[in-house]
Amino acid sequence: MITCLGDVFFPDVGIATVQLLRRLGVEVDFPAAQTCCGQPHFNSGYHGDARILAQHTIQAFAGDQLIVTPSGSCAAMVKLEYPELFHEDLIWHGRAEDLAQRTHELSDFLVNILKIEDVGARYPGKVTYHMACHLRGLGLESEPERLLRKVRDLEYIPLERADECCGFGGSFAVRFPEISGAMVGDKASLIEKTGAHTVVATDAGCLMNIAGCLRRRGNKIRALHLAEILART
């Protein structure tokens, strides 16, 4: 599941995810019918529209294959919100539950399904890590960090208040730009404080927000997705 932001703004993340999974011996399929999971509509209160997109996604990923997505927010939408969207429809609720059980955020799939922490990656440099908010909702509080610590030649520098929101929040950044700007400015300051050359996150929204702020501040710290680090050898 590539996700909307991944498809439009971060295609290299999708490519890195496929390369990584194939290197680990996973056969990867890409259902071309997939579109938005409906999270922007759901978060904005348009649950009817979100339900239509959820039905399309459920149909696009019908079958028994596991679904891997390089996005905690999209994984959370499918795993946590899809079943609730159809709580009054027994048939669609069952299909939503099935998809939810088969869907995994990338670090979850690697660590908890494949049981792998060392994926054979190499990335020389000082790296810090920002935790995307939806990972907490999925109970994934250590998986990305454990993967990063196994990367050869990578110097891991913990980020102060790593679990605080960067201020993106999808439509939140559009509706409340002043608050969002203050939050990402605070996050950027903490990233700069680490002295790291690269900041890693697991969601395209976080990467876009943080990278934009760092660029506006004239900082050359790279913002990379976890998949882009793990795909390197």
C-alpha positions in Angstrom: 0.0 0.0 0.0 1.9 3.0 -1.3 -0.3 5.8 0.3 -1.3 9.1 -1.4 1.7 11.2 -0.1 4.0 8.4 -1.0 2.7 8.2 -4.5 2.7 11.9 -5.2 5.6 13.3 -3.2 7.8 10.4 -2.0 7.9 7.7 -4.8 11.5 6.8 -3.7 10.0 5.6 -0.4 7.8 3.1 -2.3 10.7 2.0 -4.4 12.9 1.5 -1.3 10.2 -0.4 0.4 9.9 -2.8 -2.5 13.7 -3.2 -2.8 14.0 -3.9 0.9 11.2 -6.5 1.0 12.5 -8.3 -2.0 16.0 -8.4 -0.6 14.5 -10.1 2.4 12.9 -12.7 0.3 9.4 -11.3 0.3 7.3 -11.5 -2.9 5.8 -8.1 -3.5 2.6 -7.4 -5.4 1.1 -3.9 -6.1 -2.7 -3.7 -6.7 -3.0 -0.9 -9.3 -6.6 -0.2 -8.2 -5.6 1.3 -4.8 -6.3 4.9 -4.1 -6.6 7.1 -1.0 -7.5 5.1 2.1 -9.9 7.8 3.1 -8.1 9.2 6.2 -8.3 12.9 5.1 -12.1 12.6 4.7 -12.4 10.7 8.0 -10.4 13.2 10.0 -12.4 16.1 8.5 -15.7 14.5 9.5 -16.8 13.3 6.1 -17.4 9.7 7.2 -19.7 8.9 4.3 -17.0 9.7 1.8 -14.4 7.9 3.9 -16.7 4.8 3.9 -16.8 4.8 0.1 -13.0 5.0 -0.1 -12.7 2.3 2.6 -14.9 0.0 0.6 -12.8 0.6 -2.5 -9.6 -0.1 -0.6 -11.0 -3.3 0.9 -11.9 -4.5 -2.5 -8.6 -3.5 -4.0 -6.8 -5.6 -1.4 -9.2 -8.5 -1.3 -7.6 -11.9 -0.8 -5.4 -13.4 1.8 -2.1 -11.6 1.2 -0.5 -9.5 4.0 -0.5 -5.8 3.3 2.6 -3.7 4.1 2.6 0.1 4.1 5.4 2.6 4.8 3.0 4.8 6.8 1.8 4.5 10.3 -1.1 6.9 9.7 -2.6 4.9 6.8 -2.0 1.6 8.7 -3.8 3.1 11.7 -6.7 4.2 9.5 -7.1 0.6 8.1 -6.5 -1.2 11.4 -8.3 1.1 13.8 -10.9 3.1 11.9 -12.1 0.8 9.1 -13.9 -1.6 11.4 -15.6 1.3 13.2 -16.7 2.8 10.0 -18.8 -0.3 9.3 -19.9 -1.2 12.9 -23.5 -1.3 11.7 -22.9 -3.4 8.6 -22.0 -7.0 9.4 -20.7 -7.9 6.0 -18.5 -4.9 5.5 -17.4 -4.9 9.1 -16.2 -8.5 8.7 -14.3 -7.5 5.5 -12.8 -4.5 7.3 -11.7 -6.6 10.2 -10.1 -9.1 7.8 -8.1 -6.3 6.1 -7.2 -4.8 9.4 -5.7 -8.1 10.6 -3.6 -8.4 7.4 -2.3 -4.8 7.3 1.1 -3.9 8.8 3.2 -0.7 9.0 6.7 -1.5 7.6 8.6 -1.6 10.9 5.9 -3.8 12.4 6.1 -6.2 9.5 9.9 -6.4 9.7 10.3 -6.8 13.5 7.1 -8.5 14.5 6.1 -10.6 11.5 9.5 -11.4 9.8 11.2 -11.3 13.2 14.1 -9.4 11.7 15.9 -6.4 13.1 19.2 -6.5 11.2 18.2 -6.2 7.5 21.7 -5.9 6.3 21.6 -2.1 5.8 24.5 0.3 5.9 24.3 4.1 6.3 27.3 6.1 7.4 26.4 9.2 9.4 24.7 10.6 12.5 21.0 9.9 12.5 18.2 10.9 14.8 14.6 9.6 14.7 11.2 11.3 15.0 8.3 9.1 16.1 5.1 9.6 14.1 2.0 10.0 16.3 0.1 7.1 14.8 2.8 4.6 15.7 1.7 5.0 19.4 -1.8 4.2 18.5 -0.6 1.0 16.8 1.6 0.1 19.9 4.8 0.4 17.8 7.0 2.4 20.2 10.4 0.7 19.7 10.4 -1.1 16.3 11.9 1.7 14.1 14.6 2.5 16.6 15.6 -1.1 17.0 15.9 -1.4 13.2 18.1 1.8 13.0 20.4 0.6 15.8 21.2 -2.5 13.7 22.3 -0.4 10.6 26.0 -0.7 10.0 28.1 2.6 10.3 25.0 4.5 11.6 25.6 6.6 14.7 22.2 6.8 16.4 21.5 10.0 18.4 18.2 9.9 20.4 15.9 12.9 19.8 14.7 14.8 22.8 10.8 14.6 23.0 10.9 12.3 20.0 7.3 11.3 20.4 5.9 14.8 20.3 3.8 15.7 17.2 5.6 17.6 14.4 2.5 19.6 13.8 1.5 18.1 10.4 -1.7 16.2 11.4 -3.0 16.1 7.8 -5.6 18.8 7.4 -4.6 20.2 10.9 -1.6 21.9 9.3 -4.0 23.6 6.8 -6.7 24.6 9.3 -4.4 25.7 12.0 -1.2 26.9 10.3 0.1 29.1 13.1 -0.1 26.3 15.7 1.3 23.7 13.2 4.2 26.1 12.3 5.1 26.6 16.0 5.1 22.8 16.6 7.3 22.0 13.6 9.6 24.9 14.5 10.0 23.4 18.0 10.7 20.0 16.4 13.2 21.4 14.1 15.1 23.1 16.9 15.3 19.7 18.8 16.6 18.0 15.6 19.2 20.6 15.1 20.3 20.3 18.7 21.2 16.6 18.2 23.9 17.5 15.6 22.6 14.7 13.4 23.1 14.8 9.6 19.9 12.9 8.9 16.4 12.8 10.6 14.4 9.7 10.0 10.6 9.2 10.2 8.1 6.6 9.2 5.4 8.8 7.7 5.5 11.0 4.5 3.5 13.7 6.2 6.0 14.1 9.0 8.9 14.1 6.5 7.3 16.7 4.3 6.5 19.0 7.3 9.9 18.6 9.0 11.9 18.8 5.8 10.1 21.9 4.7 10.8 23.6 8.0 14.4 22.7 8.0 14.8 24.0 4.5 13.2 27.3 5.4 15.6 27.6 8.3 18.5 27.2 5.9 19.5 23.8 7.5 20.9 21.0 5.4 19.8 18.1 7.6 18.4 15.4 5.4 14.9 14.0 6.1 14.6 10.4 5.0 12.0 7.7 5.5 13.0 4.6 7.4 12.7 2.5 4.3 15.3 4.7 2.5 17.8 3.9 5.2 17.1 0.2 5.4 17.2 -0.3 1.7 20.8 0.8 1.5 23.6 -1.7 1.6 
